[in-house]
Amino acid sequence: MNNNMSKTAVYLLIIFSTLSGSGVYGQIIVPTLETFNMANSPMPDNTVRCLLVDNSGDLWIGTDNGLAHLSNNTWEVFNEANSGLDDNYVRALAVDANNAIWIGTTLGGVQKFDGITWTDFNTDNSDIPDNFIRTISIDNFGNKWIGTVEGLVYFDDTNWTTWTMANSPILTNNISSIAIGHQNEKYIGTINGGLIYMDNSTNFTGIYYILNSGVPDNSALTVKIDQVGKPWFAGSAGGLWTDQGSQTWMAFNWTNSPMLTNSLTAMANDDEDNFYLGTQIHGLMIKRANQSWGFYNTDNSDIPEDHVLSIAKDAEDNVWIGTFSKGLVKLREEYLSIDELSIGQALKVFPNPVKSNEAVHFNGGIRNPQITITSTDSKTVYKERFSTIINSFTLPELKSGTYLLTVETESRLEVIRIMVL
């Protein structure tokens, strides 16, 4: 790792899971964030449009100024000047069974890179309808499904088929995302043209939009498949939703969930069905498999920007976040039980219970602490960094209830449960 890479401060998120008789009050998520940009790494650009983890666990990074490859802390950068890449504006990435990378660009069409040879597919040498590529997916038989701004494309490595508004039931030519289901069925998102369903071959099985099905949004920027085979859609205005079967939509939005916005820009999921959601103004939102939510934005973490364009998660449980103008962010969350932090043993507070606006005292002086108070719904209600030795601080105005008081210094991290009267 480059010595100039700076890790962010550690922030604590709490998942409360009080277990009767077990002595376990909950879990603490201890995240670390690390930012890679043009100033501290070989990143070719700070705008990260797409991300891919390949079959070897390497990360591929599509930017507005070329393609980057990160493998075991070693960087490679490919651009028009030093490689066979035809266009520096990389918009889509996919990997096939042979670990060859398929690259979609704004002006150069599709390219295949097998680590040595670059193969081009564009409007000059193939039947692809446009060189602006939004998305690429590879099905269970190795066929390529390509979303362009001028139609949906199927390529079996020999023959090309294109569906447009002129020759098929689709309602728009602007294809934004393609997901391959467990049975090789296709779920396709569009810009303002609803959802396209296809079977395990090349037949249309349905076109769903607001007026004919009640789907929450006519635009789905990203589509993913969960562990049981259900498709999930991230909309530009309709939030997050899934098809529970026969177009029975279950939606999550800012009115019925903790989501901070309905405008989603990116999505990734893992094999535990945690969903990572990118937004334009609220950073990263996480819908966890245990039904809790997590949030990383410029107000509560050191993520450098709230505009997220792309997300990927690798096999090491690192979440990679591409931003609009601040580079690439690596997020890692470690789950610790509160008992592992020796709660209340080395550090004691009194009085406890305590009243709002009352002084909280420690059993000794603490040098330059950061004090954070978190509510049971994982919200930070108080946070302050002190630049001297203190043995007390004044509690802010808080509602009655249980909170976690975190005291962090260079040499200690203590978490104590307090009761506010």
C-alpha positions as CSV (number, residue, x, y, z in Angstrom):
1,M,0.0,0.0,0.0
2,N,1.3,3.5,-0.8
3,N,2.6,5.1,2.4
4,N,0.8,8.3,1.4
5,M,-2.6,6.6,1.7
6,S,-4.4,8.0,4.7
7,K,-6.9,6.0,6.6
8,T,-9.8,7.8,8.1
9,A,-10.8,8.0,11.7
10,V,-12.8,5.1,13.0
11,Y,-16.5,5.6,13.4
12,L,-18.9,3.3,15.3
13,L,-22.2,2.0,14.2
14,I,-24.3,0.0,16.6
15,I,-26.6,-2.9,15.8
16,F,-28.6,-3.5,18.9
17,S,-29.6,-7.1,19.6
18,T,-30.3,-7.5,23.3
19,L,-30.3,-11.2,24.1
20,S,-32.2,-12.2,27.3
21,G,-29.9,-13.9,29.7
22,S,-26.9,-13.8,27.3
23,G,-25.1,-10.7,28.6
24,V,-24.7,-9.5,25.0
25,Y,-26.2,-6.1,24.4
26,G,-25.4,-5.8,20.8
27,Q,-22.7,-5.4,18.1
28,I,-20.5,-2.5,17.1
29,I,-19.5,-2.1,13.5
30,V,-16.0,-0.5,13.4
31,P,-15.5,0.8,9.9
32,T,-12.3,2.1,8.3
33,L,-12.3,4.1,5.1
34,E,-9.4,4.8,2.8
35,T,-9.4,7.1,-0.2
36,F,-7.4,6.7,-3.4
37,N,-7.2,9.6,-5.7
38,M,-4.9,11.2,-8.3
39,A,-2.9,13.0,-5.5
40,N,-2.0,9.9,-3.5
41,S,-2.2,7.0,-5.9
42,P,-1.8,6.1,-9.6
43,M,-5.6,6.6,-10.1
44,P,-5.9,8.1,-13.7
45,D,-9.0,10.2,-12.8
46,N,-11.1,11.1,-9.7
47,T,-14.4,10.3,-11.5
48,V,-15.1,6.6,-11.0
49,R,-17.9,5.4,-13.3
50,C,-17.8,1.7,-12.8
51,L,-16.1,-1.0,-10.7
52,L,-15.6,-4.7,-11.2
53,V,-14.1,-7.5,-9.1
54,D,-12.8,-10.2,-11.4
55,N,-12.5,-13.9,-10.9
56,S,-9.1,-13.5,-9.3
57,G,-10.3,-10.9,-6.8
58,D,-8.6,-8.0,-8.6
59,L,-10.3,-4.7,-8.8
60,W,-10.9,-2.9,-12.2
61,I,-11.8,0.8,-12.1
62,G,-13.4,2.6,-15.0
63,T,-12.8,6.3,-15.0
64,D,-13.2,9.3,-17.2
65,N,-9.5,9.1,-18.1
66,G,-8.8,5.4,-18.6
67,L,-9.0,2.0,-16.9
68,A,-7.1,1.1,-13.7
69,H,-6.3,-2.4,-12.4
70,L,-5.5,-2.9,-8.7
71,S,-4.0,-6.3,-7.9
72,N,-2.3,-7.0,-4.5
73,N,-1.6,-3.3,-4.0
74,T,-0.1,-3.1,-7.5
75,W,-1.6,-0.6,-9.9
76,E,-1.8,-0.7,-13.7
77,V,-3.4,2.0,-15.8
78,F,-4.6,1.6,-19.4
79,N,-5.5,4.5,-21.6
80,E,-5.5,5.4,-25.3
81,A,-1.9,6.4,-25.3
82,N,-0.3,3.4,-23.6
83,S,-2.6,0.5,-24.6
84,G,-5.2,-0.8,-27.0
85,L,-8.0,1.0,-25.1
86,D,-10.0,2.9,-27.8
87,D,-11.7,5.4,-25.5
88,N,-10.7,6.7,-22.1
89,Y,-14.3,7.2,-21.0
90,V,-15.0,3.8,-19.4
91,R,-18.7,3.3,-18.5
92,A,-19.2,-0.5,-18.1
93,L,-17.2,-3.6,-17.0
94,A,-17.9,-7.3,-17.0
95,V,-15.8,-10.4,-16.7
96,D,-16.2,-13.7,-18.5
97,A,-15.4,-17.3,-17.4
98,N,-11.9,-17.0,-18.7
99,N,-11.3,-13.9,-16.7
100,A,-11.2,-11.7,-19.7
101,I,-12.5,-8.2,-19.1
102,W,-15.2,-6.7,-21.3
103,I,-15.1,-2.9,-21.4
104,G,-17.8,-0.5,-22.5
105,T,-17.0,3.1,-23.3
106,T,-18.7,6.3,-24.4
107,L,-17.2,6.6,-27.9
108,G,-15.3,3.4,-28.5
109,G,-18.0,0.7,-28.2
110,V,-17.0,-2.6,-26.5
111,Q,-13.6,-4.1,-26.1
112,K,-12.4,-7.4,-24.7
113,F,-9.0,-7.5,-22.9
114,D,-7.6,-11.0,-22.0
115,G,-4.5,-9.6,-20.3
116,I,-2.6,-9.4,-23.5
117,T,-4.8,-8.9,-26.5
118,W,-7.4,-6.2,-27.1
119,T,-10.4,-7.0,-29.3
120,D,-12.6,-4.3,-30.6
121,F,-16.4,-4.3,-31.3
122,N,-17.8,-1.1,-32.6
123,T,-20.1,0.4,-35.2
124,D,-17.4,0.2,-37.8
125,N,-16.6,-3.6,-37.5
126,S,-19.7,-5.1,-35.9
127,D,-23.5,-4.9,-35.8
128,I,-23.5,-3.0,-32.5
129,P,-25.9,-0.1,-33.0
130,D,-24.0,2.6,-31.1
131,N,-20.6,3.1,-29.5
132,F,-22.1,4.5,-26.2
133,I,-22.2,1.5,-23.9
134,R,-24.0,1.8,-20.6
135,T,-23.8,-1.8,-19.3
136,I,-22.5,-5.3,-20.1
137,S,-23.5,-8.6,-18.5
138,I,-22.5,-12.1,-19.4
139,D,-25.1,-14.9,-19.0
140,N,-24.7,-18.5,-17.8
141,F,-23.7,-19.7,-21.3
142,G,-21.1,-17.0,-21.9
143,N,-23.3,-14.9,-24.2
144,K,-22.9,-11.1,-23.9
145,W,-25.8,-8.8,-23.2
146,I,-25.0,-5.1,-23.9
147,G,-27.0,-2.0,-23.1
148,T,-26.5,0.9,-25.4
149,V,-28.2,4.2,-25.9
150,E,-29.7,2.8,-29.1
151,G,-31.0,-0.6,-28.1
152,L,-30.4,-3.9,-26.3
153,V,-27.7,-6.1,-27.9
154,Y,-27.1,-9.9,-27.7
155,F,-23.8,-11.3,-28.8
156,D,-23.0,-15.1,-28.8
157,D,-19.4,-14.5,-29.9
158,T,-20.5,-14.9,-33.5
159,N,-23.8,-13.4,-34.2
160,W,-25.3,-10.1,-33.1
161,T,-29.0,-9.4,-32.3
162,T,-30.3,-5.9,-31.5
163,W,-33.7,-5.0,-30.1
164,T,-35.0,-1.5,-30.4
165,M,-38.3,0.3,-30.2
166,A,-38.6,-0.2,-34.0
167,N,-38.4,-4.0,-34.0
168,S,-39.5,-5.1,-30.5
169,P,-41.9,-4.3,-27.6
170,I,-39.3,-2.3,-25.7
171,L,-40.4,1.3,-24.8
172,T,-37.0,2.9,-25.0
173,N,-33.6,2.3,-26.6
174,N,-31.7,3.6,-23.6
175,I,-30.7,0.4,-21.7
176,S,-29.1,1.1,-18.3
177,S,-28.6,-2.2,-16.5
178,I,-28.8,-6.0,-17.2
179,A,-28.9,-8.7,-14.5
180,I,-28.8,-12.5,-15.2
181,G,-31.1,-14.6,-13.0
182,H,-30.4,-18.0,-11.5
183,Q,-32.1,-19.7,-14.4
184,N,-30.5,-17.5,-17.0
185,E,-33.5,-15.2,-17.3
186,K,-32.8,-11.6,-17.9
187,Y,-34.0,-8.5,-15.9
188,I,-33.2,-5.3,-17.7
189,G,-33.4,-1.7,-16.5
190,T,-33.9,1.3,-18.8
191,I,-34.0,5.0,-18.7
192,N,-37.7,6.0,-18.7
193,G,-38.8,2.8,-20.4
194,G,-39.7,0.6,-17.5
195,L,-38.4,-2.9,-16.8
196,I,-37.8,-5.6,-19.5
197,Y,-38.0,-9.3,-18.6
198,M,-36.7,-12.0,-20.9
199,D,-36.6,-15.8,-20.4
200,N,-33.6,-18.1,-20.3
201,S,-33.2,-17.6,-24.1
202,T,-34.0,-14.5,-26.1
203,N,-37.7,-14.2,-25.7
204,F,-39.5,-11.2,-24.1
205,T,-41.7,-12.2,-21.2
206,G,-42.9,-8.8,-20.0
207,I,-42.5,-5.0,-20.1
208,Y,-43.4,-3.3,-16.8
209,Y,-43.9,0.3,-16.2
210,I,-45.8,2.5,-13.8
211,L,-49.1,2.6,-15.7
212,N,-49.4,-1.1,-16.4
213,S,-48.0,-2.6,-13.3
214,G,-47.5,-0.1,-10.5
215,V,-43.7,-0.5,-10.6
216,P,-42.3,2.4,-8.5
217,D,-40.2,3.9,-11.2
218,N,-39.9,3.8,-15.0
219,S,-36.1,4.1,-14.7
220,A,-33.9,1.5,-13.1
221,L,-30.2,2.4,-13.1
222,T,-29.0,-0.8,-11.5
223,V,-30.4,-4.3,-11.3
224,K,-29.1,-7.1,-9.0
225,I,-30.2,-10.6,-8.1
226,D,-30.4,-11.8,-4.5
227,Q,-29.6,-15.2,-3.0
228,V,-33.0,-16.7,-3.7
229,G,-33.2,-15.4,-7.2
230,K,-35.3,-12.3,-6.8
231,P,-34.4,-9.2,-8.9
232,W,-33.8,-5.9,-7.1
233,F,-34.0,-2.5,-8.8
234,A,-32.5,0.8,-7.9
235,G,-34.4,3.7,-9.4
236,S,-33.5,7.3,-10.1
237,A,-36.7,8.5,-8.3
238,G,-38.5,5.4,-7.0
239,G,-36.0,4.2,-4.4
240,L,-35.2,0.5,-4.0
241,W,-37.7,-2.3,-4.9
242,T,-37.9,-6.0,-5.6
243,D,-40.2,-8.3,-7.5
244,Q,-41.5,-10.9,-5.0
245,G,-43.1,-12.8,-7.8
246,S,-45.6,-12.1,-10.5
247,Q,-44.8,-8.4,-10.3
248,T,-45.7,-8.1,-6.7
249,W,-43.4,-5.2,-5.9
250,M,-42.0,-4.6,-2.4
251,A,-40.5,-1.1,-2.3
252,F,-38.2,0.7,0.1
253,N,-38.2,4.5,0.1
254,W,-37.8,7.5,2.3
255,T,-41.4,7.4,3.5
256,N,-41.5,3.7,4.7
257,S,-37.8,3.0,5.6
258,P,-34.8,4.8,7.0
259,M,-33.6,5.7,3.5
260,L,-32.5,9.3,3.2
261,T,-33.5,9.7,-0.5
262,N,-35.4,7.9,-3.3
263,S,-32.8,8.9,-5.9
264,L,-30.3,6.0,-6.2
265,T,-27.3,6.1,-8.5
266,A,-25.6,2.7,-7.9
267,M,-26.1,-0.7,-6.1
268,A,-24.2,-3.7,-5.1
269,N,-25.1,-6.8,-3.0
270,D,-23.3,-9.6,-1.4
271,D,-23.9,-13.3,-0.7
272,E,-25.5,-12.4,2.6
273,D,-28.0,-10.1,0.9
274,N,-26.6,-6.9,2.3
275,F,-27.4,-4.1,-0.3
276,Y,-25.1,-1.2,-0.8
277,L,-26.9,1.8,-2.3
278,G,-25.2,4.9,-3.8
279,T,-26.9,8.3,-3.9
280,Q,-26.2,11.7,-5.4
281,I,-26.3,13.8,-2.3
282,H,-26.4,11.4,0.7
283,G,-23.4,9.2,0.2
284,L,-23.7,5.4,0.8
285,M,-26.7,3.7,2.4
286,I,-26.6,0.1,3.4
287,K,-29.7,-2.1,3.8
288,R,-28.4,-4.9,5.9
289,A,-29.6,-8.5,5.8
290,N,-30.7,-8.2,9.5
291,Q,-33.0,-5.3,8.6
292,S,-30.8,-2.6,10.1
293,W,-29.5,0.3,8.1
294,G,-26.1,2.0,7.8
295,F,-25.1,5.3,6.4
296,Y,-21.8,6.8,5.3
297,N,-21.8,10.5,4.2
298,T,-19.7,13.6,4.6
299,D,-21.5,14.5,7.8
300,N,-20.8,11.3,9.8
301,S,-17.7,9.8,8.2
302,D,-14.6,10.6,6.2
303,I,-16.1,9.6,2.9
304,P,-14.8,12.4,0.7
305,E,-18.0,13.1,-1.3
306,D,-21.7,12.3,-1.1
307,H,-22.1,11.7,-4.9
308,V,-21.6,8.0,-5.4
309,L,-21.4,6.6,-9.0
310,S,-20.4,3.0,-8.5
311,I,-20.0,0.2,-5.9
312,A,-18.5,-3.2,-5.8
313,K,-17.7,-5.7,-2.9
314,D,-14.8,-8.1,-3.1
315,A,-14.3,-11.5,-1.5
316,E,-12.4,-10.0,1.4
317,D,-15.5,-8.0,2.5
318,N,-14.1,-4.7,1.3
319,V,-16.7,-2.4,-0.2
320,W,-15.3,-0.2,-3.0
321,I,-17.1,3.1,-3.7
322,G,-16.5,5.2,-6.8
323,T,-17.3,8.9,-6.4
324,F,-18.2,11.6,-8.9
325,S,-15.1,13.8,-8.3
326,K,-13.1,12.6,-5.2
327,G,-11.7,9.2,-6.3
328,L,-12.1,5.7,-5.0
329,V,-13.0,4.8,-1.4
330,K,-12.3,1.5,0.3
331,L,-14.7,0.7,3.2
332,R,-14.1,-2.2,5.6
333,E,-16.5,-3.0,8.4
334,E,-15.4,-5.1,11.4
335,Y,-18.1,-6.5,13.6
336,L,-17.3,-6.7,17.3
337,S,-19.5,-7.6,20.2
338,I,-19.7,-4.9,22.8
339,D,-18.3,-7.3,25.4
340,E,-15.1,-7.5,23.4
341,L,-14.4,-3.8,24.1
342,S,-14.4,-4.4,27.9
343,I,-17.4,-2.2,28.5
344,G,-17.2,-0.3,31.7
345,Q,-14.1,-2.0,33.1
346,A,-11.2,0.4,32.5
347,L,-13.4,3.5,32.3
348,K,-16.3,4.4,34.6
349,V,-18.8,7.2,34.4
350,F,-21.0,8.7,37.0
351,P,-23.8,9.4,37.7
352,N,-25.4,6.7,35.6
353,P,-28.4,7.1,35.1
354,V,-27.9,10.8,34.3
355,K,-30.1,13.7,33.3
356,S,-29.9,15.8,30.2
357,N,-27.7,18.9,30.5
358,E,-26.0,17.3,33.6
359,A,-22.2,16.8,34.0
360,V,-20.9,13.3,33.3
361,H,-17.8,12.5,35.2
362,F,-15.0,9.9,34.6
363,N,-13.0,8.1,37.2
364,G,-9.8,9.8,36.0
365,G,-8.4,12.3,33.4
366,I,-8.5,11.4,29.7
367,R,-6.2,13.1,27.3
368,N,-7.6,14.6,24.0
369,P,-10.7,12.3,23.8
370,Q,-13.3,12.2,21.1
371,I,-16.7,11.6,22.8
372,T,-19.6,10.2,20.8
373,I,-23.1,9.4,22.0
374,T,-25.2,7.0,19.8
375,S,-28.9,6.2,20.2
376,T,-30.4,2.8,19.9
377,D,-31.4,3.5,16.2
378,S,-27.7,4.0,15.4
379,K,-27.9,7.7,15.1
380,T,-25.1,9.9,16.4
381,V,-26.7,12.5,18.8
382,Y,-23.5,14.0,20.2
383,K,-19.9,14.1,19.0
384,E,-17.1,16.3,20.2
385,R,-13.3,16.2,20.1
386,F,-11.5,17.7,23.2
387,S,-7.9,19.0,22.9
388,T,-7.0,18.8,26.5
389,I,-7.2,16.5,29.5
390,I,-10.7,16.2,30.8
391,N,-12.5,14.3,33.6
392,S,-16.0,15.4,32.8
393,F,-18.3,16.9,30.1
394,T,-21.8,18.2,30.0
395,L,-24.4,16.0,28.5
396,P,-26.5,17.6,25.7
397,E,-30.3,17.8,25.7
398,L,-31.4,14.2,25.1
399,K,-34.6,12.2,25.2
400,S,-35.0,9.7,27.9
401,G,-33.6,6.3,27.0
402,T,-30.5,4.1,26.6
403,Y,-27.4,5.3,24.7
404,L,-23.9,4.2,24.0
405,L,-21.1,6.6,25.1
406,T,-17.9,6.1,23.1
407,V,-14.6,7.5,24.4
408,E,-11.8,7.3,21.8
409,T,-8.2,8.4,22.2
410,E,-4.9,7.5,20.5
411,S,-4.5,4.6,23.0
412,R,-8.0,3.5,24.0
413,L,-11.5,2.9,22.8
414,E,-14.1,2.5,25.5
415,V,-17.9,2.1,25.0
416,I,-20.2,2.4,28.0
417,R,-24.0,2.1,28.1
418,I,-25.6,5.0,29.8
419,M,-29.2,5.7,30.8
420,V,-30.7,9.2,30.4
421,L,-33.6,10.1,32.6
